[in-house]
Amino acid sequence: MGAVTSAPPFQPAVLFVNRDGEWFHQGEKITHEKTWKAFSQNLRVEQDRLVVRIGKEFAEVQAEDAPLIVSAVRENSDGIDLILIDERVVPLDPHTLTIDGSNVPYCTIDGVHARFSRQAYYQLASHIRQSGDGFELVLPSGRSAPIAMG
């Protein structure tokens, strides 16, 4: 009779999101649109880790940069809506808006970092003005919020 071996502990699948918001599993690009959109729409931060959680199933996610991409910006009566590449429309929290050292804007959506595409940045730029030594975002309502630089 051979030795009894136990199964190794469960290791969740690791997904990868590149700088352009493309999803990969085990080095293979996920091309099925409904699949990668479902992953993007169910992305969250749990215990300082990026994960996709759908029901009881989950997978850890590694990202080359911000895992969410803002593809467009549009005004609403009170603020600015962000259209993500996964087709979600979410309000911009202006207090999460930052511009990095390469002049790329980022924000946070439900705890997950999002990077603005070039097109979205150009759309956002019409709402940015200089204020003292920095910049601020001017919302359609007339309110403004400072933009963190760095």
C-alpha positions in Angstrom: 0.0 0.0 0.0 1.5 3.4 -1.0 1.8 6.5 1.1 -1.3 8.6 1.3 -0.7 12.1 -0.1 -2.9 15.0 0.4 -3.8 17.5 -2.3 -1.8 20.7 -2.3 -3.6 23.7 -0.8 -5.9 25.5 -3.2 -4.1 28.2 -5.1 -6.3 30.7 -6.8 -5.8 31.4 -10.4 -3.7 34.5 -11.1 -4.9 36.9 -13.8 -2.9 39.7 -15.3 -4.0 43.1 -16.6 -1.5 45.0 -18.9 -1.1 48.7 -19.1 -3.8 48.9 -21.9 -6.4 47.1 -19.8 -6.0 43.8 -21.7 -6.6 40.7 -19.5 -4.4 37.5 -19.5 -4.6 34.1 -17.9 -1.4 32.0 -17.8 0.1 34.2 -20.5 -2.8 33.9 -22.9 -4.8 37.0 -23.8 -8.5 36.7 -22.8 -10.3 37.7 -26.0 -13.8 36.7 -25.1 -15.4 40.2 -24.5 -18.0 39.1 -22.0 -15.3 37.3 -19.9 -12.8 40.2 -19.6 -15.6 42.7 -19.0 -17.0 40.5 -16.2 -13.5 40.3 -14.7 -13.1 44.1 -14.9 -16.5 44.8 -13.5 -15.9 42.5 -10.6 -12.4 43.7 -9.7 -12.0 44.8 -6.1 -9.3 45.2 -3.4 -9.5 42.6 -0.6 -6.8 42.5 2.1 -4.5 44.8 0.1 -4.8 42.4 -2.9 -6.5 42.9 -6.3 -9.0 40.1 -6.8 -11.9 39.3 -9.2 -14.7 37.8 -7.2 -17.8 36.4 -8.9 -20.0 34.5 -6.5 -17.9 32.1 -4.5 -15.1 32.0 -7.1 -12.2 34.4 -7.0 -8.8 34.9 -8.7 -5.9 37.1 -7.7 -5.0 39.8 -10.2 -1.7 41.3 -11.0 -1.6 44.6 -12.9 1.2 46.2 -14.9 -0.3 49.7 -14.1 -3.8 50.7 -13.0 -6.1 47.8 -13.8 -9.0 50.0 -14.8 -8.9 52.3 -17.9 -11.1 55.4 -18.3 -11.9 55.6 -22.0 -14.0 58.8 -22.0 -15.3 61.6 -19.7 -18.6 63.3 -19.8 -20.3 66.0 -17.8 -23.4 65.5 -15.8 -25.4 68.2 -13.9 -23.4 67.9 -10.8 -20.0 66.4 -11.8 -18.1 64.3 -14.2 -18.9 60.7 -15.2 -16.2 58.3 -16.3 -16.8 55.7 -19.0 -14.6 52.7 -18.5 -13.4 50.3 -21.2 -15.7 47.7 -19.7 -18.6 50.0 -20.5 -19.4 51.0 -16.9 -20.3 54.6 -16.2 -19.2 55.8 -12.8 -19.0 59.2 -11.2 -15.5 60.7 -10.7 -14.7 61.3 -7.1 -12.6 64.5 -7.7 -10.7 64.0 -4.4 -9.1 60.8 -5.8 -7.8 62.5 -9.0 -4.0 62.6 -9.3 -1.6 63.4 -12.1 1.7 61.5 -12.1 5.1 62.8 -13.0 4.5 61.8 -16.7 1.3 63.9 -16.7 -0.9 60.9 -16.8 -4.1 61.2 -14.7 -5.3 58.5 -12.4 -8.2 58.2 -10.0 -9.7 55.6 -7.7 -13.0 53.8 -8.4 -14.3 51.7 -5.4 -10.8 51.4 -4.1 -9.3 50.3 -7.5 -6.9 52.5 -9.4 -7.9 53.7 -12.9 -5.7 55.3 -15.5 -7.2 57.8 -18.0 -6.6 57.1 -21.7 -5.2 59.9 -23.8 -8.7 60.7 -25.2 -10.2 60.8 -21.7 -7.4 63.0 -20.5 -8.0 65.5 -23.3 -11.7 65.5 -22.4 -10.8 66.0 -18.7 -8.3 68.8 -19.5 -11.1 71.3 -20.3 -12.1 71.0 -16.6 -8.6 71.7 -15.2 -7.2 75.1 -14.4 -4.2 76.4 -12.7 -4.6 77.5 -9.1 -1.7 79.0 -7.3 1.2 76.6 -7.5 -0.9 73.7 -8.6 -4.0 72.7 -10.5 -7.7 72.1 -9.7 -10.6 70.3 -11.3 -13.6 72.6 -11.9 -16.8 70.7 -11.9 -19.9 71.6 -14.0 -21.6 72.7 -10.7 -18.9 75.3 -10.2 -17.2 73.5 -7.3 -13.6 72.8 -7.6 -11.1 70.3 -6.1 -7.3 70.4 -5.9 -5.5 67.8 -8.0 -2.7 66.0 -6.3 0.5 66.0 -8.5 3.4 63.6 -8.4 
